[in-house]
């Protein structure tokens, strides 16, 4: 264990021990010490699940939704692989539809899982292990029962040949063993990680008998065998792929599946870029689009006659999802970005206020947290609970963590960025850079880097940013490449700066190690694209994972947020707290939108002749 992690966890353990000795929770702890494992239909990260045993369906679906019809969607770029669980190739849109997991998450709770392939989960109070009992009726599409051997195989193959992220997800699983005809038990390594039973509940289960004799790590255009509500019906590589609903799907009547998977057919058509795809929507070539470009949302739908007649719908759907972080991500593996003063200086060259007013029609809010739009975002100065986490790391984190609320550099939105550039230049000079003949240089080398993009859409944002950098004597070349080249370069960390986003949930945990840990920094294909290697960050990740309850999870996540922000690993961009959707008016949808946002696969096709 790294020293910073050990120091922090020892401090937290001492704090917890003091708290137990000081209050009535001591008695509860003693009861837990002698308690036996419990078996349940669902499990929450903290506290109790919202849906009791025997529930019939989630509250945000229509259990009487009619089955039938087709949902046509758009996808960008191309694809060459039908296995969504490996790092090679570009996976097809919807490639996960044929597969099921041990459990299914609810969209109206922070993090709760309910039985899917597994009918129940058994855990002791300390969650040192978890046992899943599989449903008798669970079947692969070839009719073969799903067995504990399939579950054990899935864990092994994902850890050894799947995407690198799975190695981080399941690193704390010590062993998996078959303990009954339909039961598999996972034993965890020592340590506090209450999330592991839920993480394993999210694990896709793969058929051992199908993959024997096949290379799991290689790209494939042979539709893999699955067990889910859809199977691949046909495809043309790089152009389209279609899925058909499995008529005798074994899980259709389960509470976690009632009201879902209502379309007989789901098809994705591929388009060269977003502009072409939007015109295809207007022409009726596909049905539904989630808009992620503010300019298009504000101006590009005005000529869609179907909106005026009611044949199409354009609307905003609010959610309470954490927005995560979208940002300019600097590659710390490049010496150019090693100095925190340099990284902080670059942030002063991005004029969000002007960008939002001029390019985005004022639709966005500036991101000032890696957990924006949620209670997990740090605000103001650290609370006493946060200080409990941060104090043992004081010597290893920026002093501003304790003294100054984080705010991204701001302007008056009038295009005048000169005051910010003066601050940037002062930081650059402090870091040893000087302007010589109009160029910023250090040790005879110019300050030059490339901003790598995978879509021309972002060029209108990047070019003003590059112009501001040029005023500092920095040469920032904006380069757009095709999606395949982009994916391969990012996986191999072969870039200087990219635009990247880290999605977050209401219950952060093991995925934070994939995003920010020192171990992930050296794993090609991991989500630690920045290359962060910071013992304090590693310690805070461990603290988040070990949080025993919701209050401590929130405090520890906010502490992690502060340390990430004040290290200036990224230049934060923007977020919104709602989804922008446009679609042909041929669908019904549930009346309730859960906290995690609209659930497209709970929608349905309107029967012919009905509004």
C-alpha positions in Angstrom: 0.0 0.0 0.0 1.3 3.5 -0.9 2.4 5.6 2.1 -0.2 8.3 1.5 -3.0 5.8 1.2 -1.9 4.0 4.4 -1.6 7.3 6.3 -5.1 8.5 5.3 -6.8 5.2 5.9 -5.2 4.9 9.3 -6.4 8.4 10.2 -9.9 7.6 9.0 -9.9 4.4 11.0 -8.9 6.2 14.1 -11.6 8.8 13.5 -14.2 6.0 13.0 -13.0 4.4 16.2 -13.4 7.6 18.2 -16.9 8.1 16.7 -18.0 4.6 17.7 -16.6 5.1 21.3 -18.3 8.4 21.6 -21.8 7.4 20.6 -24.5 4.8 20.4 -23.3 3.4 17.1 -20.9 1.3 19.2 -23.7 -1.1 20.0 -24.6 -1.4 16.3 -21.0 -2.3 15.4 -21.0 -5.1 18.1 -24.2 -6.5 16.6 -22.6 -6.4 13.2 -19.6 -8.3 14.5 -21.8 -11.3 15.3 -24.3 -10.9 12.4 -24.7 -13.5 9.7 -24.9 -12.9 6.0 -28.2 -11.8 4.5 -29.8 -12.8 1.2 -31.8 -10.2 -0.7 -33.3 -9.4 -4.0 -31.4 -6.1 -4.3 -28.6 -4.2 -2.7 -27.8 -0.5 -2.2 -24.5 1.1 -2.0 -25.5 2.8 1.3 -28.7 2.3 3.3 -31.7 0.3 2.1 -33.0 -0.2 -1.4 -36.2 1.7 -2.5 -37.9 -1.3 -4.0 -39.0 -4.0 -1.6 -39.2 -7.8 -2.3 -42.0 -8.6 -4.7 -42.0 -5.3 -6.5 -43.5 -5.6 -10.0 -41.6 -2.9 -11.9 -39.7 0.3 -11.6 -41.8 3.5 -11.0 -40.5 5.2 -14.1 -41.8 2.7 -16.7 -45.2 1.9 -18.2 -45.8 -1.8 -17.5 -48.5 -1.8 -20.2 -46.3 -0.4 -22.9 -47.2 -2.0 -26.2 -44.5 -4.1 -28.0 -43.7 -3.6 -31.6 -42.4 -1.0 -34.1 -38.9 0.1 -34.8 -36.5 2.7 -33.3 -34.1 4.1 -35.8 -31.0 5.9 -34.4 -27.9 7.6 -35.8 -24.2 6.9 -35.0 -21.1 8.8 -36.0 -18.1 7.5 -37.9 -17.7 3.8 -38.4 -17.4 0.4 -36.7 -15.5 -2.8 -37.2 -16.1 -4.8 -34.1 -19.1 -6.5 -32.5 -17.5 -7.4 -29.2 -18.0 -4.3 -26.9 -15.7 -5.6 -24.1 -12.3 -5.4 -25.7 -9.9 -2.5 -26.5 -9.2 -3.3 -30.1 -11.3 -1.9 -33.0 -14.3 0.4 -32.9 -17.3 -1.3 -31.4 -20.7 -1.1 -33.1 -23.4 1.2 -31.7 -25.7 -0.8 -29.4 -23.2 -3.7 -29.2 -24.1 -4.3 -25.6 -27.8 -4.9 -26.3 -27.4 -8.7 -26.7 -25.8 -9.1 -23.2 -27.1 -9.2 -19.7 -25.6 -8.6 -16.3 -26.0 -10.3 -12.9 -28.1 -7.4 -11.7 -29.7 -4.2 -13.0 -29.5 -0.7 -11.7 -32.5 1.5 -10.9 -32.5 5.0 -12.4 -34.3 6.7 -9.5 -31.7 5.8 -6.7 -28.1 6.9 -6.3 -26.8 3.4 -6.7 -29.0 0.3 -6.1 -28.9 -3.0 -8.0 -31.7 -5.6 -8.3 -31.6 -9.2 -9.5 -31.4 -9.9 -13.2 -29.5 -13.0 -14.2 -29.0 -13.5 -10.4 -32.2 -13.9 -8.5 -30.5 -12.9 -5.2 -27.3 -11.7 -3.7 -25.9 -12.7 -0.3 -23.4 -10.6 1.6 -22.1 -10.3 5.2 -22.4 -6.9 7.0 -18.8 -6.0 6.1 -19.3 -7.1 2.5 -16.0 -9.2 2.5 -17.6 -11.5 0.0 -20.7 -11.8 -2.2 -22.6 -14.8 -3.4 -25.0 -14.7 -6.3 -27.7 -17.3 -7.0 -28.6 -17.5 -10.7 -32.2 -17.8 -12.0 -33.2 -21.3 -13.2 -34.8 -19.7 -16.3 -31.7 -17.7 -17.4 -30.8 -18.8 -20.9 -28.4 -18.0 -23.7 -30.0 -17.3 -27.1 -29.1 -20.9 -28.1 -31.2 -22.2 -25.2 -28.3 -23.2 -23.0 -28.7 -22.4 -19.3 -26.5 -19.7 -17.8 -24.3 -21.3 -15.1 -21.8 -20.3 -12.4 -19.1 -21.5 -14.8 -20.1 -18.8 -17.2 -19.9 -16.2 -14.5 -16.5 -17.3 -13.4 -15.3 -17.4 -17.0 -16.6 -13.8 -17.5 -14.7 -12.4 -14.6 -11.5 -14.2 -15.8 -11.7 -13.2 -19.5 -12.6 -9.6 -18.8 -9.7 -9.2 -16.4 -7.2 -10.9 -18.7 -8.3 -9.9 -22.2 -11.0 -7.3 -21.8 -10.6 -3.5 -21.7 -8.0 -2.3 -19.1 -10.8 -0.8 -17.1 -12.1 -4.2 -16.1 -8.7 -5.0 -14.4 -9.3 -2.0 -12.2 -12.9 -2.7 -11.6 -12.3 -6.3 -10.4 -8.7 -5.9 -9.0 -10.0 -6.5 -5.4 -11.7 -9.8 -6.3 -9.5 -12.4 -4.7 -11.2 -15.5 -6.1 -14.5 -16.7 -7.6 -15.8 -20.2 -7.0 -18.8 -22.3 -7.7 -20.6 -23.1 -4.4 -23.8 -24.7 -5.7 -25.6 -25.7 -8.8 -26.7 -22.1 -9.4 -24.5 -20.2 -6.9 -21.2 -18.4 -7.4 -19.2 -16.8 -4.6 -16.7 -13.9 -4.9 -14.2 -13.4 -2.1 -12.6 -10.0 -1.9 -9.1 -8.9 -0.8 -8.8 -7.3 2.6 -9.9 -3.7 2.8 -13.0 -1.5 2.8 -14.7 -1.6 -0.5 -18.5 -1.8 0.0 -19.1 -1.2 -3.7 -17.7 -4.5 -4.9 -20.9 -6.6 -4.7 -22.6 -3.9 -6.8 -19.7 -3.7 -9.2 -19.9 -7.4 -9.7 -23.7 -7.0 -10.2 -22.9 -4.8 -13.2 -20.6 -7.4 -14.7 -21.7 -8.6 -18.1 -22.0 -12.4 -18.2 -20.5 -14.1 -21.2 -21.0 -17.7 -22.5 -18.0 -19.9 -21.8 -19.0 -22.6 -24.3 -19.2 -20.0 -27.1 -15.8 -18.4 -26.5 -13.9 -21.6 -26.2 -11.8 -21.9 -29.4 -12.3 -18.2 -30.2 -10.0 -15.3 -29.6 -11.8 -13.0 -27.2 -9.3 -10.2 -27.6 -9.5 -10.0 -31.4 -12.1 -7.9 -33.2 -14.9 -9.8 -34.7 -17.7 -9.4 -37.2 -19.4 -12.6 -36.1 -22.3 -11.7 -33.9 -21.4 -13.1 -30.4 -23.8 -15.2 -28.5 -25.7 -13.3 -25.8 -28.6 -13.7 -23.4 -30.3 -10.3 -23.5 -33.5 -8.9 -25.0 -32.0 -8.2 -28.4 -29.8 -10.0 -30.9 -28.0 -8.8 -34.0 -30.4 -9.1 -37.0 -28.0 -7.8 -39.7 -25.3 -5.2 -40.4 -23.1 -3.7 -43.0 -19.7 -2.9 -41.5 -19.3 0.9 -41.0 -22.8 1.7 -42.4 -25.5 0.2 -40.3 -26.4 -2.4 -37.7 -29.8 -3.7 -36.7 -31.0 -5.6 -33.6 -34.2 -7.6 -33.3 -36.1 -8.2 -30.1 -35.8 -11.8 -28.9 -39.4 -13.1 -28.8 -38.8 -15.7 -26.2 -36.4 -13.7 -24.1 -36.3 -15.4 -20.7 -36.2 -12.2 -18.6 -39.1 -10.3 -20.1 -41.4 -10.7 -17.1 -38.7 -9.8 -14.5 -39.5 -6.7 -12.4 -36.3 -5.0 -13.7 -37.3 -5.6 -17.3 -41.1 -5.0 -17.3 -41.8 -1.9 -19.4 -38.4 -2.0 -21.2 -37.3 -3.2 -24.6 -40.6 -2.5 -26.3 -39.3 -2.1 -29.9 -39.2 -5.1 -32.1 -36.3 -3.7 -34.0 -33.5 -1.1 -33.2 -31.4 0.1 -36.1 -28.3 2.4 -36.1 -27.3 4.2 -39.3 -23.8 5.7 -39.5 -23.2 9.2 -40.7 -20.0 11.1 -41.6 -20.6 14.0 -39.2 -23.2 15.6 -37.0 -24.5 18.1 -39.6 -25.2 15.4 -42.1 -26.9 13.3 -39.4 -29.2 16.2 -38.4 -30.4 16.7 -42.0 -31.0 13.0 -42.2 -33.3 13.3 -39.1 -35.3 16.1 -40.7 -35.6 13.9 -43.8 -37.1 11.1 -41.8 -34.1 8.8 -42.2 -34.1 8.0 -38.5 -36.3 8.8 -35.5 -34.6 10.2 -32.5 -31.6 12.5 -31.7 -30.1 13.7 -28.5 -28.5 17.1 -29.4 -25.2 17.9 -27.9 -24.4 21.0 -30.0 -25.8 24.3 -28.6 -25.6 26.1 -32.0 -27.7 23.4 -33.7 -30.2 23.4 -30.8 -30.6 27.2 -31.1 -30.7 27.6 -34.9 -30.5 24.4 -36.9 -34.1 23.1 -36.3 -35.9 26.3 -37.4 -36.5 25.0 -40.9 -37.9 21.6 -39.8 -41.4 21.9 -40.9 -42.5 18.8 -39.0 -42.0 20.8 -35.7 -44.7 23.3 -36.8 -47.2 20.6 -37.7 -46.6 18.5 -34.6 -45.2 15.6 -36.6 -41.9 16.1 -34.7 -41.0 17.2 -31.2 -38.1 19.2 -29.8 -37.9 19.4 -26.1 -35.7 19.7 -23.0 -35.9 16.9 -20.4 -34.5 17.8 -17.0 -32.3 15.4 -15.0 -30.4 15.3 -11.7 -27.4 13.4 -13.1 -24.0 14.5 -12.1 -22.6 16.2 -15.2 -19.0 15.0 -14.6 -16.2 16.9 -16.2 -15.7 17.9 -19.8 -12.4 19.6 -20.3 -9.3 20.3 -22.3 -7.2 17.4 -21.0 -3.4 17.9 -21.0 -1.2 14.8 -21.3 1.2 15.0 -18.3 3.4 12.4 -19.9 4.6 15.3 -22.1 7.2 17.3 -20.2 5.6 20.5 -21.6 2.7 20.1 -19.1 4.6 18.9 -16.1 4.7 22.3 -14.3 1.4 23.1 -12.5 2.0 26.8 -13.2 2.0 26.1 -16.9 -1.2 24.2 -16.7 -2.8 27.0 -14.7 -1.6 29.6 -17.2 -3.2 27.8 -20.1 -6.6 28.0 -18.4 -6.5 31.8 -18.5 -6.4 31.7 -22.3 -9.8 30.0 -22.5 -12.6 32.6 -22.6 -15.6 30.6 -21.5 -17.9 33.5 -21.0 -17.4 34.9 -24.6 -17.6 31.3 -26.0 -20.9 30.7 -24.2 -22.4 34.0 -25.2 -21.2 34.0 -28.8 -21.1 30.4 -29.8 -23.4 28.6 -27.4 -26.3 31.1 -27.1 -25.9 31.2 -23.4 -27.0 27.6 -22.9 -24.2 26.3 -20.7 -22.8 26.7 -17.2 -19.1 26.7 -16.5 -17.9 23.5 -14.9 -16.0 24.1 -11.7 -16.2 20.5 -10.4 -15.5 17.0 -11.5 -18.9 16.2 -10.1 -20.9 19.2 -11.4 -24.7 19.3 -11.0 -24.7 17.2 -7.9 -24.2 17.3 -4.1 -20.8 15.7 -4.7 -19.3 18.9 -6.0 -17.0 20.8 -3.7 -18.1 24.3 -2.8 -16.8 27.0 -0.5 -14.1 25.9 1.9 -13.7 22.3 3.2 -16.2 21.2 5.8 -15.0 19.5 9.0 -15.8 16.1 7.5 -13.7 17.0 4.4 -10.8 18.2 6.6 -10.7 14.9 8.4 -9.8 13.4 5.0 -7.5 16.2 3.8 -5.5 17.0 6.9 -3.3 13.8 6.8 -2.4 14.8 3.2 -1.8 18.5 3.8 1.9 18.4 2.9 1.0 16.6 -0.4 -1.7 18.8 -1.8 -1.8 22.4 -3.0 -2.3 24.8 -0.1 -5.3 26.4 -1.9 -7.2 23.3 -1.2 -7.5 24.5 2.4 -7.7 28.3 1.9 -9.5 29.1 -1.4 -12.7 28.0 -3.1 -11.9 26.9 -6.6 -13.2 29.1 -9.5 -12.2 28.8 -13.1 -10.7 32.0 -14.7 -13.6 34.3 -15.9 -14.0 37.3 -18.2 -16.7 39.9 -19.0 -17.8 38.0 -22.1 -16.9 41.1 -24.2 -14.0 39.4 -26.0 -11.4 41.2 -23.9 -9.2 38.6 -22.4 -6.1 40.8 -21.9 -6.3 40.8 -18.0 -6.4 37.0 -18.0 -3.5 36.8 -20.4 -1.4 39.0 -18.2 -2.0 36.6 -15.3 -1.1 33.7 -17.6 2.2 35.4 -18.7 3.2 36.0 -15.1 2.7 32.3 -14.3 4.6 31.3 -17.4 7.5 33.6 -16.6 7.6 32.2 -13.1 7.9 28.8 -14.7 10.9 30.0 -16.7 9.3 30.8 -20.1 10.2 33.9 -22.0 9.0 35.6 -25.2 11.7 35.8 -27.8 10.9 37.3 -31.2 7.1 36.7 -30.6 7.5 33.1 -29.5 7.4 31.7 -26.0 10.6 29.7 -25.4 12.5 27.9 -22.6 15.9 26.4 -22.9 15.8 27.4 -26.5 12.7 25.3 -27.2 9.4 26.9 -28.3 6.1 26.3 -26.5 4.3 24.3 -29.2 1.6 21.6 -28.9 -1.2 20.0 -30.8 -4.9 19.9 -29.9 -6.3 16.6 -31.2 -10.0 16.4 -32.2 -12.2 13.7 -33.7 -14.8 16.0 -35.1 -14.8 19.3 -36.9 -17.6 20.5 -34.6 -15.2 21.5 -31.9 -13.0 23.5 -34.2 -15.1 26.7 -33.7 -14.3 26.5 -30.0 -10.6 25.4 -30.4 -9.6 28.1 -32.9 -10.4 31.1 -30.6 -8.6 29.3 -27.8 -5.6 28.8 -30.1 -5.7 32.5 -31.0 -5.5 33.5 -27.4 -2.6 31.2 -26.8 -0.9 32.7 -29.8 -1.0 36.1 -28.1 1.1 34.5 -25.4 3.6 33.3 -28.0 2.3 29.7 -27.8 1.7 27.7 -31.0 -1.3 25.5 -30.6 -2.1 23.5 -33.8 -5.7 22.2 -34.0 -5.9 18.9 -35.8 -9.0 16.9 -36.6 -8.5 13.2 -37.5 -10.9 10.4 -38.3 -12.5 8.5 -35.4 -10.5 5.3 -35.8 -7.2 7.2 -35.7 -8.4 9.3 -32.8 -9.4 6.3 -30.7 -6.1 4.6 -31.3 -4.0 7.6 -30.5 -5.9 8.3 -27.3 -5.7 4.7 -26.2 -2.0 4.8 -26.7 -1.7 8.3 -25.0 -0.2 9.7 -28.2 -1.5 13.2 -27.9 -0.7 16.6 -26.3 -4.2 17.9 -25.6 -7.6 16.6 -26.3 -11.2 17.4 -25.3 -12.2 14.6 -22.9 -15.1 13.9 -20.6 -15.4 11.8 -17.5 -18.9 10.8 -16.7 -19.9 10.5 -13.0 -22.6 8.7 -11.1 -24.4 9.7 -7.9 -22.3 7.0 -6.1 -18.6 7.3 -7.2 -16.4 4.4 -6.4 -14.0 2.0 -8.1 -14.2 3.8 -11.4 -12.3 6.7 -9.9 -9.2 4.5 -9.9 -9.6 4.1 -13.6 -9.9 7.9 -14.1 -7.1 9.2 -11.8 -4.9 6.5 -10.2 -1.1 6.2 -10.6 -1.6 2.6 -11.7 -4.1 3.5 -14.5 -1.7 6.2 -15.8 0.5 3.4 -17.2 -2.2 1.2 -18.7 -2.9 1.9 -22.4 -6.7 2.3 -23.0 -7.4 3.4 -19.4 -9.5 6.5 -18.7 -6.5 8.2 -17.0 -5.7 10.0 -20.2 -4.1 12.9 -18.3 -1.5 10.6 -16.8 -2.0 11.6 -13.2 0.5 10.0 -10.8 -0.2 11.6 -7.4 0.0 9.7 -4.1 -2.5 12.1 -2.5 -5.0 11.4 -5.3 -4.4 7.7 -4.8 -5.2 8.0 -1.1 -8.4 9.9 -1.7 -9.6 7.4 -4.3 -9.0 4.7 -1.7 -11.0 6.8 0.9 -13.9 7.2 -1.5 -14.0 3.5 -2.2 -13.9 2.7 1.5 -16.7 5.2 2.5 -18.9 3.4 5.0 -22.0 5.6 4.5 -23.5 8.3 2.3 -22.4 11.3 4.3 -18.8 10.1 4.3 -18.9 9.3 0.6 -20.1 12.9 -0.1 -17.3 14.4 2.1 -14.6 12.2 0.6 -15.7 12.8 -2.9 -15.7 16.6 -2.4 -12.1 16.3 -0.9 -11.0 14.4 -4.0 -12.7 17.0 -6.2 -10.8 19.8 -4.5 -7.4 18.1 -5.0 -8.0 17.4 -8.6 -9.2 20.9 -9.3 -6.2 22.7 -7.6 -3.7 20.5 -9.4 -5.0 22.0 -12.6 -4.9 18.8 -14.5 -7.5 20.0 -17.0 -9.1 23.2 -18.2 -12.8 22.9 -17.3 -15.3 23.5 -20.0 -19.1 23.5 -19.5 -22.2 21.5 -18.7 -26.0 21.6 -18.6 -28.4 20.0 -16.2 -30.8 18.7 -18.8 -31.0 16.6 -22.0 -32.0 18.2 -25.4 -33.9 15.7 -27.6 -35.6 15.9 -31.0 -37.7 13.1 -32.5 -40.5 12.2 -34.8 -43.8 12.1 -32.9 -44.3 8.4 -33.2 -43.4 7.4 -29.7 -45.0 7.1 -26.3 -43.0 7.5 -23.1 -43.6 7.1 -19.4 -44.9 10.1 -17.5 -42.0 10.0 -15.0 -38.5 11.0 -15.8 -36.2 9.5 -13.0 -33.2 11.4 -11.5 -30.8 9.8 -13.9 -32.7 11.2 -16.9 -34.9 9.8 -19.6 -34.8 6.1 -20.4 -35.1 5.7 -24.1 -35.6 1.9 -24.0 -38.6 2.4 -21.8 -40.3 4.3 -24.7 -42.5 2.6 -27.2 -43.9 2.9 -30.7 -47.4 4.3 -30.8 -49.8 1.8 -32.3 -51.0 2.8 -35.8 -53.8 5.3 -35.8 -53.2 6.5 -32.3 -51.6 9.8 -31.2 
